């Protein structure tokens, strides 16, 4: 069960984080004191959280890449071109891990588009 915290009352569109508790996930504003305290006490309970527009899904994707100047901007513009939004991106060695908010039924189009980007060797959607 996902619930909104009463202490900070997060609203749609604000930056948020979540805290995993037994049987529930509580969503807080990103700068809530509870989030700040837990960062030091039990950081393993903190979760990244995102608001999703109606009709969209979140996709976690890993790309094997050859690093080049402008690659992330290229990927971001390809995501944006089909109505998506990059929520998070992290590069570790030659692996780019991204979380994308994507309109439903656009996964295959995004997959083809990303494979055509210069510097992208492979694309893997998490199941």
Backbone as JSON Lines, residues from 0, in Angstrom:
{"i":0,"aa":"X","n":[0.84,-1.17,0.0],"ca":[0.0,0.0,0.0],"c":[0.89,1.24,0.0]}
{"i":1,"aa":"X","n":[0.54,2.22,-0.84],"ca":[1.26,3.49,-0.92],"c":[0.36,4.57,-0.33]}
{"i":2,"aa":"X","n":[0.92,5.34,0.62],"ca":[0.15,6.42,1.23],"c":[0.96,7.71,1.23]}
{"i":3,"aa":"X","n":[0.26,8.84,1.25],"ca":[0.92,10.14,1.31],"c":[1.12,10.51,2.77]}
{"i":4,"aa":"X","n":[2.3,11.0,3.1],"ca":[2.62,11.38,4.48],"c":[1.81,12.59,4.92]}
{"i":5,"aa":"X","n":[1.32,12.54,6.13],"ca":[0.55,13.66,6.67],"c":[1.46,14.78,7.19]}
{"i":6,"aa":"X","n":[2.71,14.45,7.51],"ca":[3.62,15.45,8.08],"c":[3.96,16.55,7.08]}
{"i":7,"aa":"X","n":[4.14,16.22,5.82],"ca":[4.57,17.22,4.83],"c":[3.57,17.39,3.69]}
{"i":8,"aa":"X","n":[2.59,16.5,3.6],"ca":[1.52,16.56,2.61],"c":[2.02,16.83,1.19]}
{"i":9,"aa":"X","n":[2.72,15.86,0.58],"ca":[3.22,16.08,-0.78],"c":[2.09,16.22,-1.79]}
{"i":10,"aa":"X","n":[2.3,17.1,-2.74],"ca":[1.32,17.34,-3.8],"c":[1.9,16.91,-5.14]}
{"i":11,"aa":"X","n":[1.02,16.52,-6.03],"ca":[1.44,16.09,-7.36],"c":[2.29,17.18,-8.01]}
{"i":12,"aa":"X","n":[3.43,16.77,-8.56],"ca":[4.33,17.69,-9.23],"c":[5.52,18.08,-8.37]}
{"i":13,"aa":"X","n":[5.42,17.95,-7.04],"ca":[6.55,18.27,-6.16],"c":[7.55,17.12,-6.17]}
{"i":14,"aa":"X","n":[8.81,17.43,-5.88],"ca":[9.83,16.38,-5.76],"c":[9.51,15.55,-4.52]}
{"i":15,"aa":"X","n":[9.6,14.22,-4.67],"ca":[9.24,13.33,-3.57],"c":[10.27,12.22,-3.38]}
{"i":16,"aa":"X","n":[10.26,11.63,-2.2],"ca":[11.0,10.42,-1.86],"c":[10.02,9.54,-1.11]}
{"i":17,"aa":"X","n":[10.36,8.28,-0.92],"ca":[9.47,7.37,-0.21],"c":[10.25,6.61,0.85]}
{"i":18,"aa":"X","n":[9.52,6.19,1.87],"ca":[10.09,5.39,2.95],"c":[9.37,4.05,2.96]}
{"i":19,"aa":"X","n":[10.14,2.97,2.91],"ca":[9.56,1.63,2.97],"c":[9.41,1.21,4.42]}
{"i":20,"aa":"X","n":[8.18,0.9,4.79],"ca":[7.87,0.36,6.11],"c":[7.25,-1.01,5.9]}
{"i":21,"aa":"X","n":[7.07,-1.76,6.94],"ca":[6.46,-3.08,6.83],"c":[5.05,-2.94,6.26]}
{"i":22,"aa":"X","n":[4.85,-3.48,5.08],"ca":[3.54,-3.5,4.46],"c":[3.08,-2.22,3.79]}
{"i":23,"aa":"X","n":[3.87,-1.16,3.84],"ca":[3.43,0.07,3.19],"c":[4.62,0.92,2.76]}
{"i":24,"aa":"X","n":[4.35,1.82,1.84],"ca":[5.34,2.79,1.39],"c":[4.72,4.16,1.61]}
{"i":25,"aa":"X","n":[5.44,5.02,2.33],"ca":[4.94,6.35,2.64],"c":[5.71,7.38,1.82]}
{"i":26,"aa":"X","n":[4.97,8.21,1.08],"ca":[5.55,9.22,0.2],"c":[5.63,10.56,0.93]}
{"i":27,"aa":"X","n":[6.83,11.17,0.89],"ca":[7.1,12.45,1.54],"c":[7.64,13.44,0.52]}
{"i":28,"aa":"X","n":[7.56,14.74,0.86],"ca":[8.26,15.74,0.07],"c":[9.75,15.44,0.17]}
{"i":29,"aa":"X","n":[10.48,15.76,-0.87],"ca":[11.91,15.48,-0.95],"c":[12.68,16.08,0.22]}
{"i":30,"aa":"X","n":[12.26,17.26,0.7],"ca":[12.99,17.94,1.76],"c":[12.34,17.78,3.14]}
{"i":31,"aa":"X","n":[11.46,16.8,3.3],"ca":[10.79,16.56,4.58],"c":[11.83,16.16,5.64]}
{"i":32,"aa":"X","n":[11.62,16.61,6.86],"ca":[12.53,16.3,7.96],"c":[12.65,14.8,8.18]}
{"i":33,"aa":"X","n":[11.57,14.05,7.96],"ca":[11.61,12.59,8.14],"c":[12.58,11.95,7.14]}
{"i":34,"aa":"X","n":[12.59,12.46,5.93],"ca":[13.52,11.95,4.91],"c":[14.95,12.29,5.31]}
{"i":35,"aa":"X","n":[15.17,13.52,5.74],"ca":[16.52,13.94,6.15],"c":[17.03,13.11,7.31]}
{"i":36,"aa":"X","n":[16.19,12.84,8.32],"ca":[16.61,12.04,9.47],"c":[16.92,10.6,9.07]}
{"i":37,"aa":"X","n":[16.06,10.02,8.23],"ca":[16.25,8.62,7.84],"c":[17.48,8.43,6.96]}
{"i":38,"aa":"X","n":[17.9,9.48,6.28],"ca":[19.1,9.41,5.44],"c":[20.3,8.99,6.28]}
{"i":39,"aa":"X","n":[20.33,9.41,7.54],"ca":[21.45,9.09,8.43],"c":[21.21,7.83,9.25]}
{"i":40,"aa":"X","n":[19.96,7.56,9.6],"ca":[19.66,6.45,10.49],"c":[19.51,5.13,9.73]}
{"i":41,"aa":"X","n":[18.65,5.1,8.71],"ca":[18.38,3.87,7.95],"c":[18.22,4.18,6.46]}
{"i":42,"aa":"X","n":[19.31,4.54,5.8],"ca":[19.21,4.93,4.39],"c":[18.69,3.81,3.48]}
{"i":43,"aa":"X","n":[18.81,2.56,3.89],"ca":[18.34,1.45,3.06],"c":[16.82,1.43,2.92]}
{"i":44,"aa":"X","n":[16.1,2.17,3.76],"ca":[14.64,2.23,3.68],"c":[14.15,3.33,2.74]}
{"i":45,"aa":"X","n":[15.05,4.18,2.26],"ca":[14.66,5.27,1.36],"c":[14.54,4.77,-0.07]}
{"i":46,"aa":"X","n":[13.53,5.26,-0.77],"ca":[13.28,4.88,-2.15],"c":[13.13,6.12,-3.02]}
{"i":47,"aa":"X","n":[13.6,6.04,-4.25],"ca":[13.3,7.1,-5.21],"c":[11.81,6.99,-5.54]}
{"i":48,"aa":"X","n":[11.15,8.12,-5.71],"ca":[9.73,8.12,-6.03],"c":[9.46,9.18,-7.09]}
{"i":49,"aa":"X","n":[8.45,8.92,-7.92],"ca":[8.11,9.82,-9.02],"c":[6.61,9.87,-9.18]}
{"i":50,"aa":"X","n":[6.1,11.03,-9.53],"ca":[4.7,11.15,-9.92],"c":[4.6,10.69,-11.38]}
{"i":51,"aa":"X","n":[3.55,9.99,-11.71],"ca":[3.34,9.53,-13.09],"c":[2.02,10.11,-13.59]}
{"i":52,"aa":"X","n":[2.08,10.69,-14.79],"ca":[0.86,11.21,-15.4],"c":[-0.06,10.05,-15.78]}
{"i":53,"aa":"X","n":[-1.34,10.3,-15.75],"ca":[-2.34,9.29,-16.08],"c":[-2.07,8.72,-17.47]}
{"i":54,"aa":"X","n":[-2.14,7.41,-17.6],"ca":[-1.94,6.76,-18.89],"c":[-0.49,6.45,-19.22]}
{"i":55,"aa":"X","n":[0.44,6.79,-18.33],"ca":[1.86,6.54,-18.55],"c":[2.36,5.4,-17.67]}
{"i":56,"aa":"X","n":[3.55,4.9,-17.99],"ca":[4.2,3.88,-17.18],"c":[5.64,4.31,-16.92]}
{"i":57,"aa":"X","n":[6.24,3.71,-15.9],"ca":[7.67,3.92,-15.65],"c":[8.41,2.73,-16.22]}
{"i":58,"aa":"X","n":[9.49,3.0,-16.92],"ca":[10.32,1.95,-17.51],"c":[11.75,2.12,-17.01]}
{"i":59,"aa":"X","n":[12.35,1.03,-16.57],"ca":[13.77,1.03,-16.2],"c":[14.52,0.39,-17.36]}
{"i":60,"aa":"X","n":[15.51,1.1,-17.89],"ca":[16.22,0.65,-19.08],"c":[17.72,0.71,-18.82]}
{"i":61,"aa":"X","n":[18.43,-0.31,-19.32],"ca":[19.9,-0.3,-19.28],"c":[20.4,-0.31,-20.71]}
{"i":62,"aa":"X","n":[21.34,0.6,-20.98],"ca":[21.93,0.68,-22.31],"c":[23.43,0.46,-22.19]}
{"i":63,"aa":"X","n":[23.96,-0.39,-23.04],"ca":[25.4,-0.55,-23.18],"c":[25.84,0.51,-24.18]}
{"i":64,"aa":"X","n":[26.77,1.38,-23.76],"ca":[27.1,2.54,-24.58],"c":[28.6,2.7,-24.8]}
{"i":65,"aa":"X","n":[28.92,3.45,-25.82],"ca":[30.26,4.03,-26.01],"c":[30.09,5.48,-25.62]}
{"i":66,"aa":"X","n":[30.76,5.92,-24.57],"ca":[30.56,7.29,-24.11],"c":[31.01,8.28,-25.17]}
{"i":67,"aa":"X","n":[30.17,9.27,-25.39],"ca":[30.49,10.35,-26.33],"c":[29.81,11.61,-25.85]}
{"i":68,"aa":"X","n":[30.35,12.73,-26.24],"ca":[29.78,14.02,-25.87],"c":[28.38,14.14,-26.47]}
{"i":69,"aa":"X","n":[27.39,14.48,-25.65],"ca":[26.03,14.7,-26.12],"c":[25.15,13.47,-26.17]}
{"i":70,"aa":"X","n":[25.66,12.3,-25.76],"ca":[24.87,11.08,-25.84],"c":[23.62,11.16,-24.96]}
{"i":71,"aa":"X","n":[23.77,11.62,-23.73],"ca":[22.61,11.71,-22.84],"c":[21.57,12.69,-23.39]}
{"i":72,"aa":"X","n":[22.02,13.8,-23.95],"ca":[21.1,14.77,-24.56],"c":[20.36,14.14,-25.75]}
{"i":73,"aa":"X","n":[21.07,13.35,-26.55],"ca":[20.47,12.67,-27.69],"c":[19.39,11.7,-27.22]}
{"i":74,"aa":"X","n":[19.71,10.91,-26.21],"ca":[18.75,9.93,-25.68],"c":[17.54,10.66,-25.09]}
{"i":75,"aa":"X","n":[17.79,11.71,-24.32],"ca":[16.71,12.48,-23.71],"c":[15.78,13.06,-24.78]}
{"i":76,"aa":"X","n":[16.33,13.58,-25.87],"ca":[15.48,14.15,-26.92],"c":[14.67,13.06,-27.64]}
{"i":77,"aa":"X","n":[15.24,11.86,-27.77],"ca":[14.49,10.75,-28.37],"c":[13.32,10.33,-27.47]}
{"i":78,"aa":"X","n":[13.55,10.33,-26.17],"ca":[12.48,10.0,-25.21],"c":[11.4,11.08,-25.28]}
{"i":79,"aa":"X","n":[11.81,12.34,-25.28],"ca":[10.87,13.46,-25.31],"c":[10.05,13.47,-26.61]}
{"i":80,"aa":"X","n":[10.65,13.05,-27.72],"ca":[9.97,13.07,-29.01],"c":[8.74,12.16,-29.05]}
{"i":81,"aa":"X","n":[8.7,11.14,-28.2],"ca":[7.52,10.26,-28.17],"c":[6.66,10.53,-26.93]}
{"i":82,"aa":"X","n":[6.89,11.68,-26.3],"ca":[6.05,12.06,-25.17],"c":[6.52,11.57,-23.83]}
{"i":83,"aa":"X","n":[7.76,11.08,-23.75],"ca":[8.3,10.57,-22.49],"c":[9.12,11.6,-21.75]}
{"i":84,"aa":"X","n":[9.57,11.22,-20.57],"ca":[10.39,12.1,-19.74],"c":[11.41,11.26,-18.98]}
{"i":85,"aa":"X","n":[12.68,11.66,-19.05],"ca":[13.72,10.98,-18.28],"c":[13.6,11.44,-16.83]}
{"i":86,"aa":"X","n":[13.41,10.49,-15.92],"ca":[13.26,10.81,-14.5],"c":[14.6,10.72,-13.77]}
{"i":87,"aa":"X","n":[15.46,9.8,-14.24],"ca":[16.75,9.59,-13.58],"c":[17.69,8.93,-14.58]}
{"i":88,"aa":"X","n":[18.96,9.32,-14.53],"ca":[19.96,8.71,-15.4],"c":[21.27,8.58,-14.61]}
{"i":89,"aa":"X","n":[21.93,7.46,-14.8],"ca":[23.19,7.21,-14.1],"c":[24.1,6.4,-15.02]}
{"i":90,"aa":"X","n":[25.33,6.88,-15.17],"ca":[26.3,6.16,-16.0],"c":[27.36,5.54,-15.09]}
{"i":91,"aa":"X","n":[27.58,4.24,-15.27],"ca":[28.58,3.51,-14.51],"c":[29.38,2.69,-15.52]}
{"i":92,"aa":"X","n":[30.65,3.0,-15.69],"ca":[31.47,2.41,-16.74],"c":[30.79,2.69,-18.08]}
{"i":93,"aa":"X","n":[30.42,1.66,-18.82],"ca":[29.76,1.85,-20.11],"c":[28.3,1.42,-20.08]}
{"i":94,"aa":"X","n":[27.7,1.49,-18.89],"ca":[26.29,1.15,-18.72],"c":[25.53,2.41,-18.32]}
{"i":95,"aa":"X","n":[24.53,2.77,-19.09],"ca":[23.65,3.89,-18.77],"c":[22.34,3.3,-18.27]}
{"i":96,"aa":"X","n":[22.01,3.57,-17.0],"ca":[20.75,3.12,-16.42],"c":[19.82,4.33,-16.34]}
{"i":97,"aa":"X","n":[18.64,4.2,-16.92],"ca":[17.7,5.32,-16.9],"c":[16.31,4.85,-16.48]}
{"i":98,"aa":"X","n":[15.6,5.75,-15.84],"ca":[14.2,5.55,-15.49],"c":[13.43,6.57,-16.32]}
{"i":99,"aa":"X","n":[12.46,6.09,-17.06],"ca":[11.73,6.93,-18.0],"c":[10.23,6.8,-17.74]}
{"i":100,"aa":"X","n":[9.54,7.95,-17.74],"ca":[8.08,7.94,-17.76],"c":[7.7,7.94,-19.23]}
{"i":101,"aa":"X","n":[6.89,6.99,-19.61],"ca":[6.62,6.75,-21.03],"c":[5.13,6.54,-21.26]}
{"i":102,"aa":"X","n":[4.56,7.13,-22.32],"ca":[3.16,6.82,-22.64],"c":[3.03,5.31,-22.91]}
{"i":103,"aa":"X","n":[1.92,4.74,-22.48],"ca":[1.7,3.31,-22.71],"c":[1.78,3.01,-24.2]}
{"i":104,"aa":"X","n":[2.24,1.82,-24.52],"ca":[2.34,1.32,-25.9],"c":[3.4,2.03,-26.74]}
{"i":105,"aa":"X","n":[4.33,2.75,-26.12],"ca":[5.41,3.41,-26.87],"c":[6.75,2.72,-26.66]}
{"i":106,"aa":"X","n":[6.77,1.62,-25.94],"ca":[8.02,0.94,-25.61],"c":[8.78,0.47,-26.85]}
{"i":107,"aa":"X","n":[8.11,-0.14,-27.8],"ca":[8.8,-0.67,-28.98],"c":[9.36,0.45,-29.86]}
{"i":108,"aa":"X","n":[8.62,1.57,-29.95],"ca":[9.11,2.71,-30.72],"c":[10.36,3.28,-30.06]}
{"i":109,"aa":"X","n":[10.33,3.41,-28.72],"ca":[11.49,3.92,-28.0],"c":[12.68,2.97,-28.18]}
{"i":110,"aa":"X","n":[12.43,1.68,-28.1],"ca":[13.49,0.68,-28.26],"c":[14.19,0.85,-29.61]}
{"i":111,"aa":"X","n":[13.42,0.98,-30.68],"ca":[14.01,1.16,-32.01],"c":[14.78,2.48,-32.1]}
{"i":112,"aa":"X","n":[14.19,3.54,-31.56],"ca":[14.82,4.85,-31.61],"c":[16.15,4.87,-30.86]}
{"i":113,"aa":"X","n":[16.19,4.26,-29.66],"ca":[17.42,4.23,-28.87],"c":[18.51,3.42,-29.57]}
{"i":114,"aa":"X","n":[18.14,2.33,-30.21],"ca":[19.12,1.49,-30.91],"c":[19.76,2.23,-32.09]}
{"i":115,"aa":"X","n":[19.07,3.24,-32.63],"ca":[19.6,4.01,-33.74],"c":[20.54,5.13,-33.29]}
{"i":116,"aa":"X","n":[20.56,5.43,-31.99],"ca":[21.41,6.51,-31.48],"c":[22.88,6.11,-31.58]}
{"i":117,"aa":"X","n":[23.7,7.0,-32.1],"ca":[25.14,6.75,-32.2],"c":[25.73,6.57,-30.81]}
{"i":118,"aa":"X","n":[26.43,5.47,-30.61],"ca":[27.06,5.19,-29.32],"c":[26.3,4.19,-28.48]}
{"i":119,"aa":"X","n":[25.07,3.83,-28.87],"ca":[24.29,2.83,-28.13],"c":[24.52,1.47,-28.77]}
{"i":120,"aa":"X","n":[25.09,0.55,-27.98],"ca":[25.37,-0.8,-28.49],"c":[24.21,-1.75,-28.28]}
{"i":121,"aa":"X","n":[23.51,-1.62,-27.12],"ca":[22.37,-2.49,-26.87],"c":[21.41,-1.8,-25.89]}
{"i":122,"aa":"X","n":[20.15,-2.24,-25.93],"ca":[19.09,-1.68,-25.09],"c":[18.39,-2.85,-24.39]}
{"i":123,"aa":"X","n":[18.23,-2.74,-23.08],"ca":[17.57,-3.8,-22.32],"c":[16.53,-3.17,-21.38]}
{"i":124,"aa":"X","n":[15.27,-3.51,-21.59],"ca":[14.2,-3.06,-20.7],"c":[14.11,-4.05,-19.54]}
{"i":125,"aa":"X","n":[14.03,-3.55,-18.31],"ca":[13.84,-4.43,-17.17],"c":[12.41,-4.93,-17.2]}
{"i":126,"aa":"X","n":[12.25,-6.16,-16.81],"ca":[10.91,-6.77,-16.86],"c":[10.12,-6.49,-15.63]}
